[in-house]
Amino acid sequence: MTISIRLFGPFSFEDGEQVLGPRDFGGVKPKQLLELLLCGHGAPVSKDRLADGLWGERLPRNVEATLETYVSVLRRSLGARGRELVVTEPRAYRFALDQVELDVDEFDALIDRAATANTRDARACLEDALALAARGEVLADEPYADWVAPLRRHYNGKVLSTLVAAAESALSLADADAALVHADSALARDRFHEPSHRARILALYTLGRQHDALDAYVTCRRLLDDELGLEPMPETRALQKAILAQTDPARLIASPVTPPPTPTQPAILVGRVRELEQLECVARTALEHDGALVLVEGERSIGKTTLLDALASRLDDVRLGRARCTVAESNLSYVPLLSALRDAIGDDERLTQIVVDEDAPRLGTLEAFASLLREHAPLALVLDEVDSADDETVAALAYLHRRTADLPVVIVAACTGRIDDLQPTLRLGLDALTRDELDDDTLY
């Protein structure tokens, strides 16, 4: 029979019909002892660490004997399996996590599953994860214990990110009402969290409430300025400008991700295998030797994004960042490059230091990009719909192509039509497929 332990909200332990709450472990200290062991993630927790968590500087006269007493009380409280759950180690104890289901582990597994699922399934995983966290903060019955704080901060951050991801998924699936609820819940947790503000602004705009969306932007800007002395991020300012321009909301929302192919149905790239092989050859050569800039050009809906998806799947062994240029970003400099780099290298603090204001020295900004590429190479950046980007981004691609000519860096950009200002290593034009090519279902 599986034991279930809940750390979200008040602590609980369920083993069949035996259900234990915060008051059912033989006292406060035995319960805290169990929680300290669970915070150890299944690793041995030293007796010194346990003593520090239980008493701090006010240690009892005989620490070891008192600890042993609390361990005995705890094991009796847990029932017949108490001794196999609370394991004695040399000068330490550990909890046998392999024998229980822990709600925070289930939460993590759902988030991991959402990261690789199609949009509809990902949304379901995110909603299930949020349902687990709805019971409250981690170990809510221990609001003042210092040893809970790191775990609580960790999951508060993950729940906040999950709320924003759930809002974005809901928007992609045309459920702006649910997106607004998630965004409001996120802001109730952290009113300074700018991605939550963006999700709320976009949900209001999608619902046809343009004035409310603009008011929400003003609220965000004033909050950041008055209390933190900060300007909104480029993505937030770009969203406001797109709303002022009355951009179609559908152009500001990520399209739903379709389900990945099942193992019994291999992925098929119809009629573009030659182009894919050519792209991969240039990319691999650049990643092993000198850099390259590749342009994939063609009319809308001709298959550029599908080709980029196929290339990205073949470069799964390389640090890769992707971004899609949108009309919302066309009024601000370098946003697609920032997004792609953040996707590739994570939240490097130097990314937030790159100045994208119009009055900033352009050369300094471009050199900051080049420095990051040099440090993190080998690296692949894939940008879609570059023709929707700002002029500075296009100019930056030309500059970075020259500055990274001796680095294992490849930049692949797709655009509608032709961008004559760029001189790429490879300019790959996609034409409409012939009937023979459409009949060629070659696997890639």
C-alpha positions, 0 to 999 in steps of 0.5 A, spaced: 500 500 500 502 506 497 504 512 503 502 519 501 505 525 504 503 532 503 507 538 504 503 543 500 499 546 506 498 543 512 502 537 513 499 530 512 501 523 512 496 517 509 497 510 509 491 506 507 486 508 513 491 511 517 491 519 516 495 523 520 495 531 521 500 536 524 497 534 531 498 526 530 505 525 531 506 525 538 508 532 539 511 538 535 518 536 536 517 529 533 513 532 527 518 537 526 523 532 526 519 528 520 519 534 516 526 536 517 528 529 514 523 530 508 526 536 507 533 532 506 530 529 500 532 522 502 539 523 504 542 522 511 540 528 515 546 529 520 544 529 528 547 536 528 543 539 523 537 536 526 538 539 533 540 545 530 533 545 526 529 543 532 532 547 538 537 552 535 542 555 540 537 552 546 539 545 546 537 540 551 542 537 556 543 531 552 541 532 545 543 525 542 538 522 547 533 527 546 533 526 539 533 518 540 526 519 544 523 523 538 525 518 533 522 513 537 516 517 538 515 518 531 516 511 529 510 509 533 506 514 530 507 512 523 505 505 525 508 498 523 512 501 517 515 507 522 522 503 523 523 502 515 521 509 513 525 513 519 532 509 517 538 510 522 545 512 519 552 513 522 550 520 526 544 521 522 537 519 520 534 519 513 527 518 511 526 512 505 522 517 500 522 511 495 517 508 499 512 514 499 508 518 494 510 526 495 506 531 493 512 536 491 515 530 487 508 529 483 508 537 482 515 537 479 513 531 475 507 534 472 511 540 470 517 536 467 511 532 463 508 539 461 515 542 458 515 536 453 507 535 451 503 539 446 499 545 448 493 541 450 496 536 454 501 541 457 495 545 460 492 539 463 499 537 467 499 545 469 492 545 472 493 538 475 500 541 478 496 547 481 491 543 484 496 540 488 499 546 490 492 549 492 492 547 499 497 552 501 504 554 502 509 548 503 509 546 510 504 551 512 503 549 519 511 551 520 510 559 518 516 561 522 521 555 521 528 557 518 529 550 515 523 550 511 524 557 508 529 555 502 524 549 500 518 554 501 521 559 496 523 554 491 516 552 490 513 559 491 517 560 485 515 554 481 508 555 483 508 562 480 512 560 474 506 555 473 501 560 474 504 564 468 505 558 464 498 555 465 495 562 463 499 562 456 497 555 455 490 558 456 491 564 451 494 559 446 487 555 446 483 561 446 481 561 453 482 568 455 477 568 461 482 562 464 488 566 463 486 572 466 484 568 473 491 565 473 494 571 471 490 574 477 492 569 482 500 569 480 499 577 481 496 575 488 502 572 490 507 577 487 505 583 485 512 585 482 512 579 477 512 582 470 511 576 466 504 575 470 502 582 468 504 581 461 499 575 461 494 579 465 494 585 460 494 580 454 488 576 457 484 583 457 486 585 450 484 578 448 477 579 451 476 585 447 477 590 453 483 594 450 482 600 455 483 595 461 489 592 458 492 599 457 490 601 464 493 594 467 500 596 463 500 603 466 499 599 473 505 595 472 509 601 470 507 605 476 508 599 480 515 598 478 517 605 477 514 607 484 517 602 488 523 599 485 525 604 480 525 600 474 522 601 467 518 595 464 522 590 460 522 590 453 517 585 452 512 589 456 513 595 453 512 592 446 506 589 448 503 596 450 505 598 443 502 593 439 495 594 443 496 601 442 496 599 434 490 595 435 494 589 433 490 583 432 491 579 438 492 572 435 498 575 432 501 576 439 499 569 442 503 563 441 500 558 437 498 551 440 503 546 439 501 540 436 502 533 439 509 530 438 509 524 433 508 517 436 513 512 436 509 508 431 508 514 427 515 517 425 516 524 423 515 526 416 518 532 412 514 532 406 518 534 400 524 538 404 529 533 405 534 535 401 533 542 404 534 539 411 540 536 409 543 542 406 541 546 412 544 541 417 550 540 413 552 548 414 550 548 421 554 542 423 560 545 419 559 552 423 558 548 430 565 544 429 569 550 425 567 557 423 560 561 424 555 561 419 549 565 418 543 562 414 537 565 411 531 561 409 526 565 405 519 563 402 512 566 402 508 565 408 505 558 409 510 555 405 513 550 410 519 555 413 517 553 420 516 546 419 523 546 416 526 550 422 523 545 427 526 539 423 533 542 424 532 543 431 530 536 432 537 534 429 541 539 433 538 536 440 545 535 442 547 542 441 545 548 446 540 552 442 535 558 443 529 559 439 525 565 438 519 568 433 519 575 431 512 578 432 509 585 430 509 586 438 516 586 438 518 591 432 518 597 436 523 595 440 530 593 439 533 586 439 528 583 443 528 577 438 535 576 440 534 577 447 529 571 447 533 566 443 539 567 447 535 567 454 532 560 451 539 558 449 543 560 456 538 561 461 537 567 465 544 570 465 544 576 469 548 579 463 542 579 459 538 583 463 544 588 463 544 589 455 541 596 454 535 596 448 533 603 449 534 607 443 539 612 446 543 607 448 550 606 444 549 601 439 556 598 438 556 597 446 550 593 445 552 589 439 559 587 443 555 585 449 551 580 444 558 578 441 561 577 448 555 572 450 556 568 444 563 567 444 563 565 452 557 560 451 559 557 444 558 552 441 551 555 440 545 555 435 540 561 435 534 560 430 529 566 429 523 565 425 519 571 421 525 575 422 522 580 417 517 582 423 523 584 427 526 591 428 531 594 424 536 593 429 535 586 430 536 585 422 543 589 423 545 586 429 545 579 425 549 582 420 554 584 425 554 578 429 555 574 423 562 578 422 564 578 429 563 570 430 566 568 424 571 564 428 566 561 433 562 555 433 556 559 432 550 558 427 544 563 426 539 560 422 533 566 420 527 565 416 523 570 413 518 572 408 521 574 402 528 576 401 532 581 406 538 584 401 541 587 407 544 581 410 550 577 406 549 570 409 553 564 408 547 560 405 541 563 402 536 557 402 529 559 398 523 555 399 519 554 392 512 551 392 512 543 392 511 540 386 506 534 385 512 529 385 515 532 392 508 532 395 508 524 394 515 524 397 513 522 404 521 521 406 522 520 413 527 525 417 
